[in-house]
Structure formats: C-alpha cells, structure tokens
C-alpha cells in the first residue's frame, strides 16, 4: 500500500503496478496513463506519485504507456514528477521506457531534455508502435520471461 488514493481503490488509482524483478534485483514498474486517476490539481497528482516513488526499495525501472498524456494538467504533473525524480531517484531509476508517446508527450520530453544530465538522457527509451520491441529490450537487460508476459498482458489490455 502506498498512496491514500490507491489504498481506497485497491492499488488501482495511479496504475503504479509492480510487474516483477530483473535478474539483478531491479524492480519493474508499469503505469498506463489511461488508468491513472487524476485530480484537477497538479500538485495533488504529484503528491500521489511521490508516495509511490518513495515506497520503492532499491533500483527500479519505469515502463509507461503514455497514450493519455495529452493535457496541460498532465504537462504540469509531468514537470513536477521529472523534477522530483531527477533530484531524488537519479541513481536508482535505471531506465524509463516510454510506449506510445503522443505528440504532446514528445513536445514535453523535448522541453525537459536540456535539464537532463547526459547519464539521465541515456536511460530514456521510446517506442512508438512495437510493444514486442520494448519487451525484447527489457529481456535483453534481464527481465524474466514471466514478467515479460505479465507486461505483455498489461499492454494488450489497453490496445
Ligand atoms: Zn496511488
């Protein structure tokens, strides 16, 4: 259990799903923006995410299906999330795997890039249409097949 909103909704509010672990112990988290609850206040939204980030132990990677990242509110919330992750999870967040980035999301990423150190830029991977490619990349760096399968099911659910 992590943030209050998710405690009320059986962990579904923010679509912050633990998929499994890589062979080196890194936790794989999956979020689909379509499922994530949004308050109409970006600071509230950010606080919910922060509760989730703070509950993660050790290294992690974040797989995000970005299809619904397309409003000024997601933009504002995204800025707060990026700032927090850069300040507090720069070393532990080992990869950021983005599927289905909208034009809006790509614009957001372009604006953020100048603030990212080179080491952080290298951790960002985007995939426009191939879930299989994303999953194959994760398996190459140590994701077990069963976790790859779980991730696949999550993506299929939304396609
Ligand atoms: Zn939550």
Backbone and ligand atoms as CSV (ligand in chain L), in Angstrom:
chain,resi,resn,atom,element,x,y,z
A,1,UNK,N,N,0.843,-1.209,0.000
A,1,UNK,CA,C,0.000,0.000,0.000
A,1,UNK,C,C,0.875,1.254,0.000
A,2,UNK,N,N,0.479,2.196,-0.790
A,2,UNK,CA,C,1.344,3.353,-0.908
A,2,UNK,C,C,0.613,4.671,-0.694
A,3,UNK,N,N,-0.025,5.210,-1.728
A,3,UNK,CA,C,-0.680,6.497,-1.504
A,3,UNK,C,C,-2.128,6.291,-1.039
A,4,UNK,N,N,-2.699,7.328,-0.453
A,4,UNK,CA,C,-4.055,7.234,0.124
A,4,UNK,C,C,-5.082,6.847,-0.932
A,5,UNK,N,N,-4.952,7.464,-2.077
A,5,UNK,CA,C,-5.909,7.206,-3.152
A,5,UNK,C,C,-5.893,5.720,-3.551
A,6,UNK,N,N,-4.717,5.163,-3.626
A,6,UNK,CA,C,-4.616,3.751,-4.013
A,6,UNK,C,C,-5.085,2.831,-2.889
A,7,UNK,N,N,-4.927,3.259,-1.645
A,7,UNK,CA,C,-5.438,2.451,-0.543
A,7,UNK,C,C,-6.952,2.341,-0.619
A,8,UNK,N,N,-7.590,3.400,-1.102
A,8,UNK,CA,C,-9.058,3.391,-1.210
A,8,UNK,C,C,-9.539,2.588,-2.418
A,9,UNK,N,N,-8.676,2.373,-3.371
A,9,UNK,CA,C,-9.136,1.761,-4.621
A,9,UNK,C,C,-8.370,0.481,-4.964
A,10,UNK,N,N,-7.856,-0.180,-3.920
A,10,UNK,CA,C,-7.151,-1.442,-4.147
A,10,UNK,C,C,-5.984,-1.283,-5.135
A,11,UNK,N,N,-5.185,-0.237,-4.917
A,11,UNK,CA,C,-3.950,0.000,-5.692
A,11,UNK,C,C,-4.190,0.354,-7.160
A,12,UNK,N,N,-5.427,0.688,-7.503
A,12,UNK,CA,C,-5.677,0.941,-8.922
A,12,UNK,C,C,-5.599,2.409,-9.304
A,13,UNK,N,N,-5.666,3.295,-8.334
A,13,UNK,CA,C,-5.817,4.710,-8.662
A,13,UNK,C,C,-4.730,5.254,-9.586
A,14,UNK,N,N,-3.487,4.903,-9.296
A,14,UNK,CA,C,-2.423,5.521,-10.087
A,14,UNK,C,C,-1.748,4.590,-11.060
A,15,UNK,N,N,-2.337,3.426,-11.213
A,15,UNK,CA,C,-1.778,2.483,-12.156
A,15,UNK,C,C,-0.270,2.361,-11.956
A,16,UNK,N,N,0.103,2.160,-10.701
A,16,UNK,CA,C,1.528,2.023,-10.378
A,16,UNK,C,C,1.753,0.556,-10.032
A,17,UNK,N,N,1.927,-0.264,-11.056
A,17,UNK,CA,C,1.936,-1.715,-10.899
A,17,UNK,C,C,3.340,-2.296,-10.859
A,18,UNK,N,N,3.608,-3.093,-9.829
A,18,UNK,CA,C,4.881,-3.814,-9.806
A,18,UNK,C,C,4.720,-5.057,-10.675
A,19,UNK,N,N,5.535,-5.136,-11.720
A,19,UNK,CA,C,5.459,-6.272,-12.641
A,19,UNK,C,C,6.330,-7.427,-12.163
A,20,UNK,N,N,7.506,-7.106,-11.657
A,20,UNK,CA,C,8.417,-8.152,-11.188
A,20,UNK,C,C,9.810,-7.580,-11.000
A,21,UNK,N,N,10.800,-8.460,-11.082
A,21,UNK,CA,C,12.180,-8.024,-10.881
A,21,UNK,C,C,13.109,-8.552,-11.960
A,22,UNK,N,N,14.063,-7.719,-12.318
A,22,UNK,CA,C,15.110,-8.142,-13.241
A,22,UNK,C,C,16.033,-9.112,-12.501
A,23,UNK,N,N,16.886,-9.809,-13.258
A,23,UNK,CA,C,17.816,-10.760,-12.636
A,23,UNK,C,C,18.734,-10.069,-11.627
A,24,UNK,N,N,18.986,-8.787,-11.783
A,24,UNK,CA,C,19.866,-8.081,-10.844
A,24,UNK,C,C,19.099,-7.431,-9.686
A,25,UNK,N,N,17.790,-7.751,-9.564
A,25,UNK,CA,C,17.018,-7.242,-8.431
A,25,UNK,C,C,16.279,-5.935,-8.690
A,26,UNK,N,N,16.485,-5.345,-9.858
A,26,UNK,CA,C,15.812,-4.088,-10.194
A,26,UNK,C,C,14.301,-4.319,-10.367
A,27,UNK,N,N,13.497,-3.521,-9.682
A,27,UNK,CA,C,12.040,-3.667,-9.755
A,27,UNK,C,C,11.492,-3.029,-11.036
A,28,UNK,N,N,10.568,-3.750,-11.684
A,28,UNK,CA,C,9.947,-3.235,-12.905
A,28,UNK,C,C,8.558,-2.704,-12.551
A,29,UNK,N,N,8.329,-1.425,-12.806
A,29,UNK,CA,C,7.033,-0.802,-12.535
A,29,UNK,C,C,6.375,-0.429,-13.862
A,30,UNK,N,N,5.078,-0.676,-13.953
A,30,UNK,CA,C,4.341,-0.309,-15.165
A,30,UNK,C,C,3.202,0.644,-14.813
A,31,UNK,N,N,3.096,1.712,-15.583
A,31,UNK,CA,C,1.991,2.666,-15.432
A,31,UNK,C,C,1.340,2.899,-16.783
A,32,UNK,N,N,0.018,2.869,-16.812
A,32,UNK,CA,C,-0.674,3.288,-18.027
A,32,UNK,C,C,-1.411,4.582,-17.706
A,33,UNK,N,N,-1.109,5.631,-18.465
A,33,UNK,CA,C,-1.714,6.939,-18.190
A,33,UNK,C,C,-3.233,6.902,-18.341
A,34,UNK,N,N,-3.732,5.944,-19.110
A,34,UNK,CA,C,-5.183,5.831,-19.284
A,34,UNK,C,C,-5.852,5.440,-17.968
A,35,UNK,N,N,-5.162,4.614,-17.183
A,35,UNK,CA,C,-5.737,4.114,-15.936
A,35,UNK,C,C,-5.517,5.042,-14.752
A,36,UNK,N,N,-4.536,5.913,-14.853
A,36,UNK,CA,C,-4.158,6.697,-13.685
A,36,UNK,C,C,-5.203,7.761,-13.367
A,37,UNK,N,N,-5.633,7.757,-12.128
A,37,UNK,CA,C,-6.574,8.766,-11.653
A,37,UNK,C,C,-5.902,10.133,-11.701
A,38,UNK,N,N,-6.631,11.152,-12.106
A,38,UNK,CA,C,-6.063,12.487,-11.994
A,38,UNK,C,C,-6.992,13.414,-11.239
A,39,UNK,N,N,-6.399,14.039,-10.259
A,39,UNK,CA,C,-7.035,15.114,-9.530
A,39,UNK,C,C,-6.973,16.318,-10.464
A,40,UNK,N,N,-7.740,17.364,-10.208
A,40,UNK,CA,C,-7.619,18.524,-11.105
A,40,UNK,C,C,-6.523,19.487,-10.655
A,41,UNK,N,N,-5.691,19.020,-9.738
A,41,UNK,CA,C,-4.607,19.859,-9.239
A,41,UNK,C,C,-3.282,19.104,-9.417
A,42,UNK,N,N,-2.345,19.720,-10.158
A,42,UNK,CA,C,-1.102,19.009,-10.472
A,42,UNK,C,C,-0.279,18.700,-9.219
A,43,UNK,N,N,-0.349,19.577,-8.218
A,43,UNK,CA,C,0.432,19.327,-7.004
A,43,UNK,C,C,-0.117,18.107,-6.261
A,44,UNK,N,N,-1.437,17.984,-6.211
A,44,UNK,CA,C,-2.047,16.782,-5.599
A,44,UNK,C,C,-1.630,15.540,-6.375
A,45,UNK,N,N,-1.722,15.610,-7.689
A,45,UNK,CA,C,-1.340,14.461,-8.513
A,45,UNK,C,C,0.102,14.061,-8.234
A,46,UNK,N,N,0.938,15.063,-8.182
A,46,UNK,CA,C,2.349,14.793,-7.934
A,46,UNK,C,C,2.552,14.124,-6.574
A,47,UNK,N,N,1.844,14.618,-5.553
A,47,UNK,CA,C,1.994,14.048,-4.210
A,47,UNK,C,C,1.657,12.558,-4.189
A,48,UNK,N,N,0.629,12.180,-4.961
A,48,UNK,CA,C,0.273,10.760,-5.027
A,48,UNK,C,C,1.438,9.963,-5.627
A,49,UNK,N,N,1.950,10.462,-6.734
A,49,UNK,CA,C,3.071,9.750,-7.364
A,49,UNK,C,C,4.280,9.688,-6.440
A,50,UNK,N,N,4.526,10.784,-5.749
A,50,UNK,CA,C,5.671,10.836,-4.842
A,50,UNK,C,C,5.560,9.725,-3.793
A,51,UNK,N,N,4.344,9.507,-3.270
A,51,UNK,CA,C,4.156,8.429,-2.283
A,51,UNK,C,C,4.582,7.091,-2.875
A,52,UNK,N,N,4.249,6.894,-4.132
A,52,UNK,CA,C,4.630,5.631,-4.783
A,52,UNK,C,C,6.145,5.551,-4.982
A,53,UNK,N,N,6.725,6.623,-5.476
A,53,UNK,CA,C,8.187,6.627,-5.707
A,53,UNK,C,C,8.917,6.334,-4.395
A,54,UNK,N,N,8.466,7.008,-3.329
A,54,UNK,CA,C,9.161,6.894,-2.044
A,54,UNK,C,C,9.053,5.499,-1.452
A,55,UNK,N,N,8.041,4.740,-1.875
A,55,UNK,CA,C,7.856,3.393,-1.313
A,55,UNK,C,C,8.728,2.349,-2.006
A,56,UNK,N,N,9.351,2.713,-3.125
A,56,UNK,CA,C,10.160,1.732,-3.851
A,56,UNK,C,C,11.503,1.536,-3.156
A,57,UNK,N,N,11.845,0.273,-2.975
A,57,UNK,CA,C,13.147,-0.035,-2.380
A,57,UNK,C,C,14.139,-0.414,-3.483
A,58,UNK,N,N,15.315,0.123,-3.408
A,58,UNK,CA,C,16.356,-0.261,-4.363
A,58,UNK,C,C,16.147,0.315,-5.756
A,59,UNK,N,N,16.817,-0.310,-6.717
A,59,UNK,CA,C,16.762,0.192,-8.090
A,59,UNK,C,C,15.444,-0.179,-8.757
A,60,UNK,N,N,15.056,0.637,-9.734
A,60,UNK,CA,C,13.806,0.344,-10.445
A,60,UNK,C,C,13.860,0.893,-11.855
A,61,UNK,N,N,12.978,0.360,-12.679
A,61,UNK,CA,C,12.780,0.946,-13.998
A,61,UNK,C,C,11.281,1.218,-14.140
A,62,UNK,N,N,10.962,2.235,-14.916
A,62,UNK,CA,C,9.567,2.634,-15.054
A,62,UNK,C,C,9.152,2.493,-16.512
A,63,UNK,N,N,8.159,1.637,-16.734
A,63,UNK,CA,C,7.607,1.452,-18.070
A,63,UNK,C,C,6.275,2.199,-18.102
A,64,UNK,N,N,6.159,3.175,-18.993
A,64,UNK,CA,C,4.941,3.989,-19.014
A,64,UNK,C,C,4.286,3.960,-20.388
A,65,UNK,N,N,3.030,3.589,-20.388
A,65,UNK,CA,C,2.231,3.707,-21.599
A,65,UNK,C,C,1.665,5.128,-21.574
A,66,UNK,N,N,2.184,5.973,-22.458
A,66,UNK,CA,C,1.910,7.425,-22.374
A,66,UNK,C,C,0.704,7.879,-23.175
A,67,UNK,N,N,-0.102,6.968,-23.670
A,67,UNK,CA,C,-1.109,7.381,-24.664
A,67,UNK,C,C,-2.020,8.519,-24.224
A,68,UNK,N,N,-2.313,8.602,-22.912
A,68,UNK,CA,C,-3.217,9.677,-22.477
A,68,UNK,C,C,-2.519,10.869,-21.834
A,69,UNK,N,N,-1.235,10.967,-22.091
A,69,UNK,CA,C,-0.508,12.148,-21.605
A,69,UNK,C,C,-0.724,13.250,-22.642
A,70,UNK,N,N,-1.802,13.971,-22.527
A,70,UNK,CA,C,-2.122,14.922,-23.600
A,70,UNK,C,C,-2.901,16.146,-23.145
A,71,UNK,N,N,-2.762,16.508,-21.887
A,71,UNK,CA,C,-3.468,17.709,-21.417
A,71,UNK,C,C,-2.478,18.633,-20.699
A,72,UNK,N,N,-2.851,19.905,-20.574
A,72,UNK,CA,C,-1.989,20.813,-19.798
A,72,UNK,C,C,-1.775,20.303,-18.373
A,73,UNK,N,N,-2.788,19.620,-17.821
A,73,UNK,CA,C,-2.630,19.081,-16.466
A,73,UNK,C,C,-1.566,17.982,-16.427
A,74,UNK,N,N,-1.567,17.100,-17.437
A,74,UNK,CA,C,-0.529,16.064,-17.445
A,74,UNK,C,C,0.841,16.714,-17.606
A,75,UNK,N,N,0.883,17.785,-18.378
A,75,UNK,CA,C,2.125,18.529,-18.574
A,75,UNK,C,C,2.650,19.068,-17.233
A,76,UNK,N,N,1.779,19.706,-16.468
A,76,UNK,CA,C,2.182,20.278,-15.175
A,76,UNK,C,C,2.588,19.180,-14.192
A,77,UNK,N,N,1.797,18.116,-14.148
A,77,UNK,CA,C,2.116,16.998,-13.253
A,77,UNK,C,C,3.439,16.364,-13.677
A,78,UNK,N,N,3.609,16.181,-14.979
A,78,UNK,CA,C,4.836,15.592,-15.523
A,78,UNK,C,C,6.070,16.384,-15.131
A,79,UNK,N,N,5.963,17.719,-15.181
A,79,UNK,CA,C,7.109,18.563,-14.817
A,79,UNK,C,C,7.529,18.309,-13.371
A,80,UNK,N,N,6.533,18.240,-12.478
A,80,UNK,CA,C,6.835,18.006,-11.055
A,80,UNK,C,C,7.454,16.626,-10.850
A,81,UNK,N,N,6.947,15.646,-11.581
A,81,UNK,CA,C,7.468,14.279,-11.465
A,81,UNK,C,C,8.925,14.225,-11.933
A,82,UNK,N,N,9.192,14.819,-13.096
A,82,UNK,CA,C,10.551,14.795,-13.647
A,82,UNK,C,C,11.525,15.483,-12.698
A,83,UNK,N,N,11.119,16.625,-12.176
A,83,UNK,CA,C,11.988,17.370,-11.266
A,83,UNK,C,C,12.305,16.519,-10.025
A,84,UNK,N,N,11.273,15.891,-9.477
A,84,UNK,CA,C,11.464,15.078,-8.274
A,84,UNK,C,C,12.362,13.871,-8.550
A,85,UNK,N,N,12.110,13.218,-9.667
A,85,UNK,CA,C,12.911,12.029,-9.986
A,85,UNK,C,C,14.372,12.400,-10.209
A,86,UNK,N,N,14.602,13.536,-10.867
A,86,UNK,CA,C,15.992,13.961,-11.090
A,86,UNK,C,C,16.691,14.256,-9.767
A,87,UNK,N,N,15.952,14.830,-8.823
A,87,UNK,CA,C,16.578,15.190,-7.553
A,87,UNK,C,C,16.737,13.999,-6.606
A,88,UNK,N,N,15.794,13.053,-6.691
A,88,UNK,CA,C,15.768,12.009,-5.665
A,88,UNK,C,C,15.977,10.579,-6.158
A,89,UNK,N,N,15.816,10.360,-7.440
A,89,UNK,CA,C,15.915,8.975,-7.934
A,89,UNK,C,C,16.896,8.846,-9.100
A,90,UNK,N,N,17.727,9.838,-9.264
A,90,UNK,CA,C,18.614,9.879,-10.433
A,90,UNK,C,C,19.454,8.603,-10.555
A,91,UNK,N,N,19.932,8.095,-9.423
A,91,UNK,CA,C,20.793,6.916,-9.484
A,91,UNK,C,C,20.015,5.603,-9.433
A,92,UNK,N,N,18.894,5.623,-8.717
A,92,UNK,CA,C,18.147,4.370,-8.548
A,92,UNK,C,C,17.195,4.066,-9.706
A,93,UNK,N,N,16.728,5.107,-10.392
A,93,UNK,CA,C,15.860,4.872,-11.549
A,93,UNK,C,C,16.768,4.539,-12.733
A,94,UNK,N,N,16.776,3.267,-13.093
A,94,UNK,CA,C,17.753,2.785,-14.060
A,94,UNK,C,C,17.291,2.892,-15.502
A,95,UNK,N,N,16.015,3.067,-15.711
A,95,UNK,CA,C,15.530,3.178,-17.085
A,95,UNK,C,C,14.106,3.677,-17.103
A,96,UNK,N,N,13.804,4.400,-18.176
A,96,UNK,CA,C,12.487,4.996,-18.342
A,96,UNK,C,C,12.048,4.555,-19.735
A,97,UNK,N,N,11.111,3.597,-19.788
A,97,UNK,CA,C,10.695,3.007,-21.062
A,97,UNK,C,C,9.315,3.530,-21.429
A,98,UNK,N,N,9.262,4.327,-22.478
A,98,UNK,CA,C,8.034,5.030,-22.830
A,98,UNK,C,C,7.417,4.454,-24.082
A,99,UNK,N,N,6.174,4.002,-23.928
A,99,UNK,CA,C,5.485,3.436,-25.068
A,99,UNK,C,C,4.402,4.388,-25.533
A,100,UNK,N,N,4.267,4.493,-26.863
A,100,UNK,CA,C,3.170,5.266,-27.422
A,100,UNK,C,C,3.186,6.744,-27.050
A,101,UNK,N,N,4.341,7.395,-27.123
A,101,UNK,CA,C,4.346,8.807,-26.751
A,101,UNK,C,C,3.491,9.623,-27.724
A,102,UNK,N,N,2.601,10.432,-27.194
A,102,UNK,CA,C,1.787,11.307,-28.046
A,102,UNK,C,C,2.664,12.456,-28.545
A,103,UNK,N,N,2.180,13.191,-29.516
A,103,UNK,CA,C,2.902,14.378,-29.995
A,103,UNK,C,C,3.124,15.316,-28.812
A,104,UNK,N,N,2.101,15.397,-27.986
A,104,UNK,CA,C,2.150,16.243,-26.799
A,104,UNK,C,C,3.259,15.770,-25.853
A,105,UNK,N,N,3.355,14.449,-25.678
A,105,UNK,CA,C,4.378,13.919,-24.780
A,105,UNK,C,C,5.779,14.178,-25.340
A,106,UNK,N,N,5.938,13.990,-26.648
A,106,UNK,CA,C,7.246,14.246,-27.257
A,106,UNK,C,C,7.669,15.701,-27.085
A,107,UNK,N,N,6.701,16.597,-27.202
A,107,UNK,CA,C,6.996,18.030,-27.003
A,107,UNK,C,C,7.450,18.252,-25.558
A,108,UNK,N,N,6.776,17.575,-24.641
A,108,UNK,CA,C,7.124,17.675,-23.223
A,108,UNK,C,C,8.566,17.209,-22.994
A,109,UNK,N,N,8.892,16.073,-23.596
A,109,UNK,CA,C,10.223,15.492,-23.428
A,109,UNK,C,C,11.304,16.422,-24.002
A,110,UNK,N,N,11.022,17.019,-25.153
A,110,UNK,CA,C,11.976,17.950,-25.764
A,110,UNK,C,C,12.258,19.124,-24.831
A,111,UNK,N,N,11.206,19.597,-24.156
A,111,UNK,CA,C,11.383,20.719,-23.235
A,111,UNK,C,C,12.201,20.315,-22.012
A,112,UNK,N,N,12.068,19.058,-21.613
A,112,UNK,CA,C,12.786,18.582,-20.418
A,112,UNK,C,C,14.256,18.280,-20.697
A,113,UNK,N,N,14.537,17.842,-21.923
A,113,UNK,CA,C,15.886,17.363,-22.252
A,113,UNK,C,C,17.039,18.259,-21.788
A,114,UNK,N,N,16.938,19.577,-22.003
A,114,UNK,CA,C,18.082,20.415,-21.584
A,114,UNK,C,C,18.408,20.314,-20.093
A,115,UNK,N,N,17.422,19.898,-19.300
A,115,UNK,CA,C,17.644,19.810,-17.852
A,115,UNK,C,C,18.188,18.443,-17.429
A,116,UNK,N,N,18.214,17.512,-18.370
A,116,UNK,CA,C,18.684,16.170,-18.029
A,116,UNK,C,C,20.189,16.076,-18.199
A,117,UNK,N,N,20.887,15.538,-17.170
A,117,UNK,CA,C,22.300,15.239,-17.397
A,117,UNK,C,C,22.408,14.119,-18.445
A,118,UNK,N,N,23.544,14.027,-19.079
A,118,UNK,CA,C,23.761,13.013,-20.117
A,118,UNK,C,C,23.401,11.611,-19.619
A,119,UNK,N,N,23.766,11.324,-18.362
A,119,UNK,CA,C,23.515,9.989,-17.807
A,119,UNK,C,C,22.025,9.690,-17.753
A,120,UNK,N,N,21.207,10.715,-17.546
A,120,UNK,CA,C,19.759,10.502,-17.487
A,120,UNK,C,C,19.180,10.354,-18.889
A,121,UNK,N,N,19.679,11.139,-19.825
A,121,UNK,CA,C,19.178,11.038,-21.201
A,121,UNK,C,C,19.353,9.633,-21.744
A,122,UNK,N,N,20.481,9.035,-21.385
A,122,UNK,CA,C,20.791,7.699,-21.902
A,122,UNK,C,C,19.831,6.640,-21.363
A,123,UNK,N,N,19.096,6.981,-20.311
A,123,UNK,CA,C,18.180,5.995,-19.714
A,123,UNK,C,C,16.788,6.033,-20.331
A,124,UNK,N,N,16.537,7.017,-21.178
A,124,UNK,CA,C,15.196,7.175,-21.747
A,124,UNK,C,C,15.095,6.435,-23.079
A,125,UNK,N,N,14.098,5.560,-23.168
A,125,UNK,CA,C,13.897,4.784,-24.390
A,125,UNK,C,C,12.449,4.950,-24.818
A,126,UNK,N,N,12.222,5.319,-26.059
A,126,UNK,CA,C,10.829,5.478,-26.504
A,126,UNK,C,C,10.512,4.493,-27.629
A,127,UNK,N,N,9.278,4.035,-27.630
A,127,UNK,CA,C,8.794,3.060,-28.605
A,127,UNK,C,C,7.457,3.556,-29.140
A,128,UNK,N,N,7.392,3.730,-30.445
A,128,UNK,CA,C,6.164,4.293,-30.991
A,128,UNK,C,C,5.081,3.267,-31.222
A,129,UNK,N,N,5.450,2.093,-31.700
A,129,UNK,CA,C,4.370,1.159,-32.001
A,129,UNK,C,C,4.677,-0.296,-31.698
A,130,UNK,N,N,5.916,-0.625,-31.323
A,130,UNK,CA,C,6.192,-2.038,-31.104
A,130,UNK,C,C,6.392,-2.412,-29.637
A,131,UNK,N,N,5.332,-2.993,-29.056
A,131,UNK,CA,C,5.413,-3.494,-27.682
A,131,UNK,C,C,6.451,-4.607,-27.614
A,132,UNK,N,N,6.486,-5.432,-28.674
A,132,UNK,CA,C,7.406,-6.571,-28.677
A,132,UNK,C,C,8.852,-6.108,-28.605
A,133,UNK,N,N,9.133,-5.008,-29.289
A,133,UNK,CA,C,10.489,-4.459,-29.282
A,133,UNK,C,C,10.856,-3.995,-27.868
A,134,UNK,N,N,9.913,-3.320,-27.219
A,134,UNK,CA,C,10.139,-2.840,-25.850
A,134,UNK,C,C,10.404,-4.038,-24.923
A,135,UNK,N,N,9.566,-5.052,-25.019
A,135,UNK,CA,C,9.714,-6.223,-24.153
A,135,UNK,C,C,11.021,-6.971,-24.440
A,136,UNK,N,N,11.375,-7.064,-25.714
A,136,UNK,CA,C,12.636,-7.734,-26.070
A,136,UNK,C,C,13.822,-6.969,-25.476
A,137,UNK,N,N,13.773,-5.642,-25.513
A,137,UNK,CA,C,14.856,-4.834,-24.935
A,137,UNK,C,C,14.976,-5.086,-23.431
A,138,UNK,N,N,13.826,-5.168,-22.763
A,138,UNK,CA,C,13.848,-5.410,-21.312
A,138,UNK,C,C,14.368,-6.813,-21.008
A,139,UNK,N,N,14.020,-7.768,-21.858
A,139,UNK,CA,C,14.507,-9.139,-21.621
A,139,UNK,C,C,16.018,-9.208,-21.835
A,140,UNK,N,N,16.495,-8.413,-22.769
A,140,UNK,CA,C,17.941,-8.373,-23.012
A,140,UNK,C,C,18.707,-7.892,-21.786
A,141,UNK,N,N,18.086,-6.988,-21.006
A,141,UNK,CA,C,18.798,-6.495,-19.818
A,141,UNK,C,C,18.400,-7.241,-18.543
A,142,UNK,N,N,17.681,-8.364,-18.689
A,142,UNK,CA,C,17.484,-9.229,-17.521
A,142,UNK,C,C,16.074,-9.422,-17.017
A,143,UNK,N,N,15.059,-8.987,-17.796
A,143,UNK,CA,C,13.691,-9.230,-17.348
A,143,UNK,C,C,13.321,-10.694,-17.608
A,144,UNK,N,N,12.842,-11.423,-16.567
A,144,UNK,CA,C,12.448,-12.818,-16.784
A,144,UNK,C,C,11.252,-12.915,-17.720
A,145,UNK,N,N,11.111,-14.060,-18.375
A,145,UNK,CA,C,10.021,-14.257,-19.341
A,145,UNK,C,C,8.653,-14.068,-18.704
A,146,UNK,N,N,8.487,-14.557,-17.462
A,146,UNK,CA,C,7.159,-14.442,-16.826
A,146,UNK,C,C,6.777,-12.967,-16.611
A,147,UNK,N,N,7.766,-12.139,-16.289
A,147,UNK,CA,C,7.474,-10.716,-16.103
A,147,UNK,C,C,7.202,-10.046,-17.453
A,148,UNK,N,N,7.926,-10.526,-18.471
A,148,UNK,CA,C,7.680,-10.025,-19.823
A,148,UNK,C,C,6.263,-10.347,-20.246
A,149,UNK,N,N,5.816,-11.543,-19.861
A,149,UNK,CA,C,4.465,-11.983,-20.192
A,149,UNK,C,C,3.427,-11.110,-19.465
A,150,UNK,N,N,3.683,-10.846,-18.188
A,150,UNK,CA,C,2.770,-10.005,-17.394
A,150,UNK,C,C,2.664,-8.605,-18.005
A,151,UNK,N,N,3.802,-8.109,-18.449
A,151,UNK,CA,C,3.840,-6.777,-19.061
A,151,UNK,C,C,3.058,-6.772,-20.379
A,152,UNK,N,N,3.263,-7.835,-21.130
A,152,UNK,CA,C,2.558,-8.003,-22.403
A,152,UNK,C,C,1.038,-7.933,-22.187
A,153,UNK,N,N,0.574,-8.655,-21.152
A,153,UNK,CA,C,-0.866,-8.676,-20.858
A,153,UNK,C,C,-1.379,-7.276,-20.494
A,154,UNK,N,N,-0.561,-6.530,-19.782
A,154,UNK,CA,C,-0.941,-5.164,-19.411
A,154,UNK,C,C,-1.123,-4.313,-20.659
A,155,UNK,N,N,-0.182,-4.457,-21.584
A,155,UNK,CA,C,-0.271,-3.670,-22.827
A,155,UNK,C,C,-1.469,-4.106,-23.676
A,156,UNK,N,N,-1.660,-5.419,-23.759
A,156,UNK,CA,C,-2.758,-5.937,-24.572
A,156,UNK,C,C,-4.108,-5.413,-24.063
A,157,UNK,N,N,-4.202,-5.357,-22.729
A,157,UNK,CA,C,-5.430,-4.878,-22.102
A,157,UNK,C,C,-5.802,-3.471,-22.604
A,158,UNK,N,N,-4.792,-2.690,-22.938
A,158,UNK,CA,C,-5.042,-1.298,-23.319
A,158,UNK,C,C,-5.077,-1.056,-24.816
A,159,UNK,N,N,-4.740,-2.090,-25.584
A,159,UNK,CA,C,-4.633,-1.824,-27.021
A,159,UNK,C,C,-5.990,-1.936,-27.711
L,1,ZN,ZN,ZN,-1.612,5.990,-5.808
